[in-house]
Amino acid sequence: MRVPKKIIQVEDFVPHVGAETVERIIRKAKPFRDRHVVHVNSRYYGGGVAEVLS
């Protein structure tokens, strides 16, 4: 049986980095709202060479 993966939200990182850091990330990300970002990697899990295309 396949278990669906949880979609991780930036707010999930509050316990690790603090609310102030998460709020700053959200503020800085606002100009990118409604844009699409594609992460291309040569390997399924980590490693390899990655390139971000927008």
C-alpha positions, 0 to 999 in steps of 0.5 A, a space after each residue: 500500500 502506498 502512503 501519500 507524502 505530506 506536502 511540506 509547508 514553510 511553516 513546518 520549519 518554525 520549531 527548527 528555525 523560529 517564527 522570525 526566520 520563517 516570516 522573513 522567508 515568506 516576506 522575501 518570497 512574495 515577489 515570486 508568488 504566482 511563478 513556477 519553479 522547476 528543480 531539475 536533478 540528475 538523480 531521484 534522491 539528492 546528489 548530482 548536479 541540479 539546476 533551477 529553471 524558471 
